[in-house]
Amino acid sequence: MLQLAGSTEYNASVAVKETEIKLDNAHLNTGESQSPTVPVSRVWRTIKSFIFWSHERGTIQYDIMVTLILLFVFLSPLWISFNDHPVLRNPHSSGVVVYPDGNGAFIYQVEANAVQGTSDPAIRASLLTIIEPISGGVSISRYEPVTDKKDKVIAYKVWVQRE
């Protein structure tokens, strides 16, 4: 059904009248609106879309975001100290040799120059402080001094038991 502007057409019992709009007296409202609009530049829209992760997989923006995250993960430890370095557990620079005794236990041979003290309790305490970082919580069953041809103590053989 085609209607011309300003014409009247009768359809069944309903009258429809079309009027034309005249723009001769139209005015442009240049006053401020009630809610001011902030101009959003293209750069800010792009930054906002990166922050809210609004890009689909397979787009260049998505690939850039993933690349930036991977760069941060792998390169940040070079410049940021997270203080998560492993603790060095080598308090003594002594030579310790560990070998089995044949009964399922181990014998520790400790160099004599690493052992402090001359009395039995001092020697046991010194041997224990050297052996515990290696084997964990242990107690000394017995120990024997190993001597050279001139009867100078060069090492101690130590039998330990796990606690």
C-alpha atoms as one frame of an Amber mdcrd trajectory, in Angstrom:
protein
   0.000   0.000   0.000   1.667   3.236  -1.147   0.855   6.551   0.412   1.888
   9.945  -0.714   2.752  12.738   1.666  -0.241  14.861   2.511  -2.727  12.463
   0.950  -5.497  10.606   2.661  -6.316   7.037   1.837  -9.223   5.058   3.114
  -8.646   1.442   3.910 -11.679  -0.489   4.998 -13.197   1.796   7.630  -9.922
   3.284   8.964  -8.672   6.628   7.718  -4.888   7.109   7.595  -3.408  10.517
   6.931   0.274  11.167   6.247   1.788  14.541   6.963   5.115  15.869   5.892
   7.647  17.337   8.295   8.833  20.839   7.512  12.338  21.698   8.694  12.134
  25.428   7.913  11.666  26.432  11.547  13.832  23.746  13.125  16.387  24.959
  15.679  19.563  23.302  16.810  19.839  23.111  20.594  23.416  24.166  21.410
  22.940  24.429  25.161  24.676  22.044  27.552  22.907  18.808  28.194  22.215
  17.608  31.710  24.893  14.876  31.616  28.197  16.065  30.160  29.838  13.686
  27.771  33.530  12.967  27.985  35.206  12.509  24.637  36.806   9.068  24.477
  39.696   8.967  22.114  40.670   5.907  20.171  43.732   5.318  22.354  41.713
   5.214  25.573  39.173   2.864  24.013  42.033   0.552  23.011  43.571   0.649
  26.496  40.162  -0.023  28.049  39.611  -2.985  25.733  42.998  -4.422  26.754
  42.262  -3.967  30.475  38.845  -5.611  30.237  40.173  -8.298  27.840  37.420
  -7.727  25.283  39.165  -9.183  22.243  38.418 -12.559  20.709  40.978 -15.320
  20.255  42.906 -15.166  17.038  42.951 -11.384  16.806  46.186  -9.429  16.859
  45.110  -7.674  20.070  44.657 -11.022  21.829  48.081 -12.179  20.647  49.659
  -8.948  21.918  48.056  -9.380  25.354  49.244 -12.987  25.663  52.749 -12.011
  24.529  52.926  -9.233  27.119  51.844 -11.618  29.876  54.441 -14.212  28.854
  57.160 -11.564  28.710  56.258 -10.460  32.222  56.292 -14.005  33.576  59.653
 -14.922  32.075  61.511 -11.610  32.291  60.296 -10.173  35.596  62.595 -12.369
  37.765  65.564 -10.690  36.064  64.595  -7.251  37.375  62.326  -7.950  40.366
  63.720  -9.626  43.464  61.000 -11.948  44.765  63.316 -13.149  47.603  62.561
 -16.788  46.811  66.061 -18.130  46.280  66.829 -21.577  47.714  68.651 -21.690
  51.017  72.196 -22.911  50.677  72.589 -25.773  53.124  76.353 -26.095  53.109
  77.429 -24.577  56.414  80.663 -26.575  56.494  83.123 -26.935  53.683  84.283
 -30.237  55.071  84.842 -33.455  53.224  82.207 -35.992  54.190  82.118 -39.428
  52.627  79.003 -41.574  53.038  79.061 -45.317  52.432  76.846 -48.240  53.478
  77.841 -50.445  56.396  76.276 -53.612  54.946  73.377 -53.735  57.432  71.191
 -51.153  55.694  72.688 -48.205  57.592  75.327 -45.679  56.587  78.728 -44.726
  57.882  79.844 -41.104  57.589  83.535 -40.359  57.373  84.248 -36.756  58.375
  87.607 -35.006  58.005  89.241 -34.252  61.346  90.062 -30.627  60.518  86.283
 -29.872  60.359  85.665 -31.216  63.862  85.916 -28.757  66.752  86.768 -29.777
  70.332  88.777 -32.449  72.109  86.342 -33.879  74.653  83.830 -36.608  73.768
  80.685 -34.397  74.065  82.293 -31.592  72.022  83.364 -34.037  69.272  79.866
 -35.599  69.168  78.195 -32.168  68.947  80.563 -31.061  66.190  80.049 -34.290
  64.212  76.296 -33.943  64.596  76.285 -30.354  63.263  78.263 -31.534  60.220
  76.167 -34.659  59.501  72.617 -33.350  60.159  72.449 -31.005  57.113  73.336
 -33.999  54.939  71.189 -36.725  56.452  68.486 -34.940  58.427  67.601 -35.728
  62.028  69.983 -38.421  63.283  71.681 -39.492  66.472  75.239 -40.746  66.712
  75.517 -44.398  67.775  79.281 -44.408  67.925  82.312 -42.915  66.270  85.929
 -43.955  65.778  88.943 -41.795  64.967  90.855 -42.733  61.816  94.591 -42.189
  62.234  97.584 -42.122  59.912 100.952 -43.859  60.407 102.068 -41.247  62.951
  98.873 -41.726  65.030  97.504 -38.336  63.995  93.704 -38.240  63.665  92.820
 -37.525  60.018  89.099 -38.415  60.037  86.248 -39.796  62.098  84.012 -42.732
  61.147  80.540 -42.091  62.491  77.664 -44.566  62.758  74.276 -42.884  62.969
  70.644 -43.847  63.480  67.669 -41.974  62.080  65.372 -40.392  64.640
